[in-house]
C-alpha cells in the first residue's frame, strides 16, 4: 500500500475536489476519495465545505484552475443546475445533479446516484429488463433511480410515497419522458401489499430504518414474497431491518453500501479519467460504518 499523502505534499499543482452541502460534517466522501487518490498516486486532495451561498461558491470554482470537481449534497442538488454550463441529458430530465466537473472554467453536471443504484442491481444479478418494480419514496434519490431503471427497460414502475404533489410530479415526468408504465399512490399497507404482489423488485428510498432508528421498517415482513429482490438505499446500518427480514426469507438483498460506493466510483472517474480503486473505496466505507461511534 502506498504511503498516505502528507500535508507537505500539497503543491500549486494539486487538484482540488470537494463535497458541498449544508450540513456536510457527517460526510464520508473526504475519507473515500482521499484514500482513492493516494492509492493511485494522484496529486489530488478532497475537502468538505459547508456552503450556504451556492452562486458565490460556484463563481469561485470557475476562477480556480485547480478546482477540478464537486460532490453536491443536500440542499443544493437541484439549485446548482442553474449555475452550470452543461448538464448530462438524463440528469436534466431528472432535475438534479450530485457531481460537477470543471474543465477550464466550464462546469458540467452529472448524477451518479441513479447509475450507482443500477450498477448495484446488475452486479447482484437482478434482471431489470421487463421487470415490475416498486419504489418507496419520491425524493431526489427515488427520482434518479426511477429514471435510470426506466432507461434499463423495466416494464412497470409503481411509486409509493407520502408527499402527494412530489409523487404525482415524478409519475408525470416518468410517463412523459420514458416508455415505462408508471403508477403512483400514497403509501399504506393495503396499497403496498397489492403492488408488491405484482413486483419482482422492491427499492426502498426513504429514511425509515436509518441509524439511530434501526428497529423500524417501512415494509411488514409478511409482504416479502419469495419472488422479490429487495434493495435498501439506507447504508447505515449495513443491514437494515428491511434487509434482515428479506434475508431471513431467503430473498436476494442489495445493501445501500453498494450504491454509495458505485456513485463515488463514478465521480472519481469523471474527475480523474482513471479507473477507480473500487475495492479500496468500499473498504473505507465499511471501516467507517463499523467504527464504534456509529
PAKEDO-698423 format. One record per residue (C-alpha): residue in three letters; residue number from 1; x, y, z. Coordinates in Angstrom, 1 decimal. Layout:
! PAKEDO-698423
+------+------+--------+--------+--------+
: resn : resi :   east :  north :     up :
+------+------+--------+--------+--------+
:  ala :  NUM :      X :      Y :      Z :
...
+------+------+--------+--------+--------+
! end
This chain:
! PAKEDO-698423
+------+------+--------+--------+--------+
: resn : resi :   east :  north :     up :
+------+------+--------+--------+--------+
:  unk :    1 :    0.0 :    0.0 :    0.0 :
:  unk :    2 :    1.3 :    3.5 :   -0.9 :
:  unk :    3 :    2.1 :    5.9 :    2.0 :
:  unk :    4 :   -0.8 :    8.4 :    2.6 :
:  unk :    5 :   -0.4 :   11.9 :    1.3 :
:  unk :    6 :    1.1 :   14.3 :    3.8 :
:  unk :    7 :    0.0 :   17.9 :    4.1 :
:  unk :    8 :    3.5 :   18.8 :    2.9 :
:  unk :    9 :    2.9 :   17.0 :   -0.4 :
:  unk :   10 :    0.2 :   19.5 :   -1.4 :
:  unk :   11 :    1.6 :   21.9 :   -4.0 :
:  unk :   12 :    0.5 :   24.6 :   -6.5 :
:  unk :   13 :   -0.2 :   21.7 :   -9.0 :
:  unk :   14 :   -2.5 :   19.8 :   -6.6 :
:  unk :   15 :   -6.1 :   19.4 :   -7.9 :
:  unk :   16 :   -8.9 :   20.2 :   -5.5 :
:  unk :   17 :  -12.2 :   18.3 :   -5.3 :
:  unk :   18 :  -14.8 :   18.8 :   -2.6 :
:  unk :   19 :  -18.2 :   18.0 :   -1.3 :
:  unk :   20 :  -20.6 :   20.9 :   -0.7 :
:  unk :   21 :  -23.8 :   21.0 :    1.2 :
:  unk :   22 :  -25.4 :   22.0 :    4.5 :
:  unk :   23 :  -24.6 :   20.1 :    6.6 :
:  unk :   24 :  -21.5 :   18.2 :    5.5 :
:  unk :   25 :  -19.9 :   17.3 :    8.8 :
:  unk :   26 :  -21.1 :   13.7 :    8.6 :
:  unk :   27 :  -19.8 :   13.1 :    5.1 :
:  unk :   28 :  -17.6 :   10.1 :    4.4 :
:  unk :   29 :  -16.6 :   11.4 :    1.0 :
:  unk :   30 :  -13.3 :   13.0 :    2.0 :
:  unk :   31 :  -12.1 :    9.7 :    3.5 :
:  unk :   32 :  -13.2 :    7.7 :    0.5 :
:  unk :   33 :  -11.8 :   10.0 :   -2.2 :
:  unk :   34 :   -8.5 :   10.9 :   -0.5 :
:  unk :   35 :   -7.8 :    7.3 :    0.1 :
:  unk :   36 :   -8.5 :    6.5 :   -3.6 :
:  unk :   37 :   -6.3 :    9.4 :   -4.8 :
:  unk :   38 :   -3.5 :    8.0 :   -2.6 :
:  unk :   39 :   -4.0 :    4.5 :   -3.9 :
:  unk :   40 :   -3.4 :    5.7 :   -7.5 :
:  unk :   41 :   -0.7 :    8.2 :   -6.6 :
:  unk :   42 :   -2.7 :   11.1 :   -7.9 :
:  unk :   43 :   -1.9 :   14.7 :   -6.9 :
:  unk :   44 :   -5.5 :   15.5 :   -5.8 :
:  unk :   45 :   -7.0 :   16.4 :   -2.4 :
:  unk :   46 :  -10.6 :   16.3 :   -1.4 :
:  unk :   47 :  -12.2 :   18.6 :    1.3 :
:  unk :   48 :  -15.7 :   19.2 :    2.7 :
:  unk :   49 :  -17.3 :   22.7 :    2.6 :
:  unk :   50 :  -20.5 :   23.8 :    4.3 :
:  unk :   51 :  -22.0 :   26.1 :    1.6 :
:  unk :   52 :  -25.0 :   28.4 :    2.1 :
:  unk :   53 :  -24.4 :   30.9 :   -0.8 :
:  unk :   54 :  -24.3 :   28.5 :   -3.7 :
:  unk :   55 :  -23.9 :   31.0 :   -6.5 :
:  unk :   56 :  -20.9 :   32.6 :   -4.8 :
:  unk :   57 :  -19.3 :   29.2 :   -4.3 :
:  unk :   58 :  -19.8 :   28.2 :   -8.0 :
:  unk :   59 :  -18.5 :   31.5 :   -9.2 :
:  unk :   60 :  -15.3 :   31.0 :   -7.1 :
:  unk :   61 :  -14.9 :   27.5 :   -8.5 :
:  unk :   62 :  -14.9 :   28.8 :  -12.1 :
:  unk :   63 :  -12.0 :   31.1 :  -11.3 :
:  unk :   64 :   -9.7 :   28.5 :   -9.7 :
:  unk :   65 :   -7.8 :   26.5 :  -12.3 :
:  unk :   66 :   -7.0 :   23.7 :   -9.8 :
:  unk :   67 :  -10.6 :   23.2 :   -8.6 :
:  unk :   68 :  -11.5 :   20.1 :  -10.6 :
:  unk :   69 :  -14.7 :   18.8 :   -9.2 :
:  unk :   70 :  -17.6 :   18.8 :   -6.7 :
:  unk :   71 :  -19.8 :   16.3 :   -5.0 :
:  unk :   72 :  -23.1 :   18.0 :   -4.3 :
:  unk :   73 :  -25.4 :   17.1 :   -1.5 :
:  unk :   74 :  -28.5 :   18.4 :    0.3 :
:  unk :   75 :  -29.8 :   21.1 :   -0.2 :
:  unk :   76 :  -28.0 :   22.0 :   -3.5 :
:  unk :   77 :  -28.7 :   19.2 :   -5.9 :
:  unk :   78 :  -31.5 :   20.9 :   -7.7 :
:  unk :   79 :  -30.4 :   24.6 :   -7.4 :
:  unk :   80 :  -26.9 :   24.0 :   -8.7 :
:  unk :   81 :  -28.3 :   23.2 :  -12.2 :
:  unk :   82 :  -29.0 :   26.9 :  -12.9 :
:  unk :   83 :  -25.3 :   27.6 :  -12.1 :
:  unk :   84 :  -23.8 :   25.2 :  -14.6 :
:  unk :   85 :  -22.9 :   25.4 :  -18.3 :
:  unk :   86 :  -24.0 :   21.9 :  -19.3 :
:  unk :   87 :  -25.9 :   19.0 :  -17.7 :
:  unk :   88 :  -26.0 :   15.4 :  -18.9 :
:  unk :   89 :  -29.3 :   14.8 :  -20.8 :
:  unk :   90 :  -30.7 :   12.2 :  -18.4 :
:  unk :   91 :  -29.9 :   14.4 :  -15.4 :
:  unk :   92 :  -31.6 :   17.4 :  -16.9 :
:  unk :   93 :  -34.7 :   15.3 :  -17.2 :
:  unk :   94 :  -34.3 :   14.1 :  -13.6 :
:  unk :   95 :  -33.8 :   17.7 :  -12.5 :
:  unk :   96 :  -30.9 :   17.3 :  -10.1 :
:  unk :   97 :  -27.1 :   16.5 :  -10.1 :
:  unk :   98 :  -24.7 :   15.4 :   -7.5 :
:  unk :   99 :  -21.4 :   15.8 :   -9.4 :
:  unk :  100 :  -19.7 :   18.7 :  -11.2 :
:  unk :  101 :  -16.6 :   18.6 :  -13.4 :
:  unk :  102 :  -14.6 :   21.8 :  -14.1 :
:  unk :  103 :  -12.9 :   21.9 :  -17.5 :
:  unk :  104 :  -11.1 :   25.3 :  -17.6 :
:  unk :  105 :  -14.0 :   27.2 :  -16.1 :
:  unk :  106 :  -16.7 :   25.3 :  -17.9 :
:  unk :  107 :  -18.9 :   23.4 :  -15.5 :
:  unk :  108 :  -20.8 :   20.2 :  -16.4 :
:  unk :  109 :  -23.2 :   18.4 :  -14.1 :
:  unk :  110 :  -23.9 :   14.7 :  -13.8 :
:  unk :  111 :  -25.9 :   12.5 :  -11.5 :
:  unk :  112 :  -24.2 :    9.4 :  -10.1 :
:  unk :  113 :  -26.9 :    8.1 :   -7.7 :
:  unk :  114 :  -29.1 :    6.5 :  -10.4 :
:  unk :  115 :  -26.3 :    4.8 :  -12.3 :
:  unk :  116 :  -24.8 :    3.7 :   -9.0 :
:  unk :  117 :  -28.0 :    2.0 :   -7.9 :
:  unk :  118 :  -28.5 :    0.4 :  -11.3 :
:  unk :  119 :  -24.9 :   -1.0 :  -11.3 :
:  unk :  120 :  -25.5 :   -2.4 :   -7.8 :
:  unk :  121 :  -28.6 :   -4.2 :   -9.1 :
:  unk :  122 :  -26.8 :   -5.5 :  -12.1 :
:  unk :  123 :  -23.9 :   -6.7 :  -10.0 :
:  unk :  124 :  -26.3 :   -8.6 :   -7.8 :
:  unk :  125 :  -27.8 :  -10.4 :  -10.8 :
:  unk :  126 :  -31.2 :   -8.7 :  -10.7 :
:  unk :  127 :  -33.0 :   -8.9 :  -14.1 :
:  unk :  128 :  -34.2 :   -5.4 :  -14.9 :
:  unk :  129 :  -35.5 :   -5.6 :  -18.5 :
:  unk :  130 :  -39.2 :   -6.4 :  -18.3 :
:  unk :  131 :  -39.3 :   -6.3 :  -14.5 :
:  unk :  132 :  -42.1 :   -4.8 :  -12.4 :
:  unk :  133 :  -40.6 :   -2.6 :   -9.7 :
:  unk :  134 :  -42.0 :   -0.9 :   -6.6 :
:  unk :  135 :  -40.2 :    2.2 :   -5.3 :
:  unk :  136 :  -40.9 :    3.5 :   -1.9 :
:  unk :  137 :  -40.3 :    7.3 :   -1.7 :
:  unk :  138 :  -40.4 :   10.1 :   -4.3 :
:  unk :  139 :  -37.5 :   12.4 :   -3.3 :
:  unk :  140 :  -34.3 :   13.0 :   -5.2 :
:  unk :  141 :  -32.8 :    9.5 :   -4.8 :
:  unk :  142 :  -36.1 :    7.8 :   -5.8 :
:  unk :  143 :  -36.3 :   10.1 :   -8.8 :
:  unk :  144 :  -32.8 :    9.4 :  -10.0 :
:  unk :  145 :  -33.2 :    5.6 :   -9.6 :
:  unk :  146 :  -36.6 :    5.6 :  -11.3 :
:  unk :  147 :  -35.4 :    7.3 :  -14.4 :
:  unk :  148 :  -32.3 :    5.1 :  -14.6 :
:  unk :  149 :  -34.4 :    1.9 :  -14.3 :
:  unk :  150 :  -36.8 :    3.2 :  -17.0 :
:  unk :  151 :  -33.8 :    3.5 :  -19.2 :
:  unk :  152 :  -32.8 :    0.0 :  -18.3 :
:  unk :  153 :  -36.1 :   -1.3 :  -19.7 :
:  unk :  154 :  -38.2 :   -2.1 :  -16.7 :
:  unk :  155 :  -41.8 :   -2.7 :  -17.7 :
:  unk :  156 :  -43.6 :   -1.2 :  -14.8 :
:  unk :  157 :  -42.7 :    1.3 :  -12.0 :
:  unk :  158 :  -45.1 :    1.5 :   -9.0 :
:  unk :  159 :  -44.3 :    4.6 :   -6.9 :
:  unk :  160 :  -45.5 :    4.8 :   -3.3 :
:  unk :  161 :  -44.9 :    7.8 :   -1.1 :
:  unk :  162 :  -46.3 :   10.1 :    1.5 :
:  unk :  163 :  -45.9 :   13.5 :   -0.3 :
:  unk :  164 :  -48.6 :   13.5 :   -2.9 :
:  unk :  165 :  -47.5 :   16.5 :   -5.0 :
:  unk :  166 :  -44.0 :   15.3 :   -5.2 :
:  unk :  167 :  -45.2 :   11.8 :   -6.0 :
:  unk :  168 :  -47.5 :   12.9 :   -8.8 :
:  unk :  169 :  -44.9 :   15.1 :  -10.3 :
:  unk :  170 :  -42.5 :   12.2 :  -10.5 :
:  unk :  171 :  -45.2 :   10.0 :  -12.0 :
:  unk :  172 :  -46.0 :   12.6 :  -14.6 :
:  unk :  173 :  -42.4 :   13.2 :  -15.6 :
:  unk :  174 :  -41.6 :    9.5 :  -15.9 :
:  unk :  175 :  -44.8 :    8.9 :  -18.0 :
:  unk :  176 :  -43.9 :   11.8 :  -20.3 :
:  unk :  177 :  -40.2 :   11.1 :  -20.7 :
:  unk :  178 :  -39.9 :    7.3 :  -20.6 :
:  unk :  179 :  -41.6 :    4.3 :  -22.1 :
:  unk :  180 :  -42.2 :    2.6 :  -18.7 :
:  unk :  181 :  -45.7 :    2.0 :  -17.4 :
:  unk :  182 :  -45.9 :    4.2 :  -14.3 :
:  unk :  183 :  -48.4 :    4.4 :  -11.4 :
:  unk :  184 :  -48.3 :    6.4 :   -8.2 :
:  unk :  185 :  -50.2 :    6.1 :   -4.9 :
:  unk :  186 :  -50.0 :    7.2 :   -1.3 :
:  unk :  187 :  -48.2 :    4.6 :    0.8 :
:  unk :  188 :  -50.4 :    2.4 :    3.0 :
:  unk :  189 :  -50.3 :   -1.3 :    3.9 :
:  unk :  190 :  -53.1 :   -2.2 :    1.5 :
:  unk :  191 :  -51.6 :   -0.5 :   -1.5 :
:  unk :  192 :  -48.1 :   -1.8 :   -0.6 :
:  unk :  193 :  -49.5 :   -5.4 :   -0.4 :
:  unk :  194 :  -51.1 :   -5.0 :   -3.9 :
:  unk :  195 :  -48.1 :   -3.5 :   -5.6 :
:  unk :  196 :  -45.5 :   -5.9 :   -4.1 :
:  unk :  197 :  -47.6 :   -8.9 :   -5.1 :
:  unk :  198 :  -47.1 :   -7.9 :   -8.7 :
:  unk :  199 :  -43.4 :   -6.9 :   -8.3 :
:  unk :  200 :  -40.1 :   -8.7 :   -8.8 :
:  unk :  201 :  -38.0 :   -5.8 :   -7.2 :
:  unk :  202 :  -38.5 :   -3.5 :   -4.2 :
:  unk :  203 :  -36.3 :   -0.4 :   -3.8 :
:  unk :  204 :  -36.6 :    1.4 :   -0.5 :
:  unk :  205 :  -35.7 :    5.1 :   -0.8 :
:  unk :  206 :  -37.0 :    6.6 :    2.4 :
:  unk :  207 :  -35.1 :    7.3 :    5.7 :
:  unk :  208 :  -37.0 :    4.6 :    7.6 :
:  unk :  209 :  -34.6 :    2.2 :    9.3 :
:  unk :  210 :  -31.7 :    4.6 :    9.2 :
:  unk :  211 :  -29.4 :    5.0 :   12.2 :
:  unk :  212 :  -30.3 :    5.6 :   15.0 :
:  unk :  213 :  -33.8 :    4.3 :   14.5 :
:  unk :  214 :  -32.7 :    0.9 :   13.3 :
:  unk :  215 :  -35.6 :   -1.1 :   14.5 :
:  unk :  216 :  -38.0 :    0.4 :   12.0 :
:  unk :  217 :  -39.0 :   -0.9 :    8.6 :
:  unk :  218 :  -41.4 :    0.5 :    6.0 :
:  unk :  219 :  -42.5 :   -3.0 :    4.9 :
:  unk :  220 :  -44.2 :   -5.6 :    7.1 :
:  unk :  221 :  -42.2 :   -8.9 :    6.7 :
:  unk :  222 :  -45.4 :  -10.8 :    5.7 :
:  unk :  223 :  -45.4 :   -8.8 :    2.4 :
:  unk :  224 :  -41.9 :  -10.0 :    1.3 :
:  unk :  225 :  -42.8 :  -12.9 :   -1.1 :
:  unk :  226 :  -40.3 :  -15.4 :   -2.5 :
:  unk :  227 :  -40.1 :  -13.8 :   -6.0 :
:  unk :  228 :  -39.0 :  -10.4 :   -4.7 :
:  unk :  229 :  -35.5 :   -8.9 :   -4.6 :
:  unk :  230 :  -35.0 :   -6.1 :   -2.1 :
:  unk :  231 :  -32.7 :   -3.1 :   -2.2 :
:  unk :  232 :  -32.5 :   -0.6 :    0.6 :
:  unk :  233 :  -30.5 :    2.6 :   -0.2 :
:  unk :  234 :  -30.0 :    3.2 :    3.5 :
:  unk :  235 :  -26.4 :    2.2 :    4.3 :
:  unk :  236 :  -26.2 :    2.9 :    8.0 :
:  unk :  237 :  -26.7 :    0.3 :    9.5 :
:  unk :  238 :  -25.1 :   -2.0 :    7.0 :
:  unk :  239 :  -28.1 :   -4.4 :    7.3 :
:  unk :  240 :  -31.4 :   -2.6 :    7.9 :
:  unk :  241 :  -34.3 :   -4.3 :    9.4 :
:  unk :  242 :  -35.9 :   -4.5 :    5.9 :
:  unk :  243 :  -32.8 :   -6.3 :    4.5 :
:  unk :  244 :  -32.6 :   -8.6 :    7.6 :
:  unk :  245 :  -36.3 :   -9.5 :    7.2 :
:  unk :  246 :  -35.8 :  -10.2 :    3.5 :
:  unk :  247 :  -32.6 :  -12.3 :    4.1 :
:  unk :  248 :  -34.5 :  -14.4 :    6.7 :
:  unk :  249 :  -36.9 :  -15.3 :    3.9 :
:  unk :  250 :  -34.2 :  -16.3 :    1.6 :
:  unk :  251 :  -34.7 :  -13.3 :   -0.8 :
:  unk :  252 :  -31.9 :  -11.6 :   -2.8 :
:  unk :  253 :  -30.9 :   -8.4 :   -0.9 :
:  unk :  254 :  -28.8 :   -5.4 :   -2.1 :
:  unk :  255 :  -27.3 :   -3.1 :    0.5 :
:  unk :  256 :  -27.2 :    0.7 :    0.2 :
:  unk :  257 :  -23.4 :    0.5 :    0.6 :
:  unk :  258 :  -23.1 :   -0.8 :   -3.0 :
:  unk :  259 :  -25.0 :    2.1 :   -4.4 :
:  unk :  260 :  -23.0 :    4.5 :   -2.3 :
:  unk :  261 :  -19.7 :    3.1 :   -3.4 :
:  unk :  262 :  -20.7 :    2.9 :   -7.0 :
:  unk :  263 :  -21.8 :    6.6 :   -7.1 :
:  unk :  264 :  -18.4 :    7.6 :   -5.6 :
:  unk :  265 :  -16.6 :    5.5 :   -8.2 :
:  unk :  266 :  -18.4 :    7.3 :  -11.0 :
:  unk :  267 :  -17.5 :   10.7 :   -9.5 :
:  unk :  268 :  -13.8 :    9.7 :   -9.1 :
:  unk :  269 :  -13.6 :    8.6 :  -12.7 :
:  unk :  270 :  -15.3 :   11.7 :  -14.1 :
:  unk :  271 :  -12.8 :   13.9 :  -12.2 :
:  unk :  272 :   -9.6 :   11.9 :  -12.8 :
:  unk :  273 :  -10.2 :   10.0 :  -16.0 :
:  unk :  274 :   -8.7 :    6.9 :  -14.2 :
:  unk :  275 :  -10.3 :    3.6 :  -13.2 :
:  unk :  276 :  -11.3 :    4.0 :   -9.6 :
:  unk :  277 :   -9.9 :    1.6 :   -6.9 :
:  unk :  278 :  -13.4 :    0.3 :   -6.1 :
:  unk :  279 :  -12.3 :   -2.3 :   -3.5 :
:  unk :  280 :  -10.3 :    0.3 :   -1.6 :
:  unk :  281 :  -13.2 :    2.7 :   -1.6 :
:  unk :  282 :  -15.6 :    0.1 :   -0.4 :
:  unk :  283 :  -13.2 :   -0.9 :    2.4 :
:  unk :  284 :  -13.1 :    2.7 :    3.6 :
:  unk :  285 :  -16.9 :    2.8 :    3.8 :
:  unk :  286 :  -17.1 :   -0.4 :    5.6 :
:  unk :  287 :  -14.4 :    0.7 :    8.1 :
:  unk :  288 :  -16.3 :    3.9 :    8.9 :
:  unk :  289 :  -19.6 :    2.2 :    9.3 :
:  unk :  290 :  -18.1 :   -0.4 :   11.6 :
:  unk :  291 :  -16.5 :    2.3 :   13.8 :
:  unk :  292 :  -17.8 :    2.2 :   17.4 :
:  unk :  293 :  -19.1 :    5.8 :   17.2 :
:  unk :  294 :  -21.6 :    4.6 :   14.6 :
+------+------+--------+--------+--------+
! end
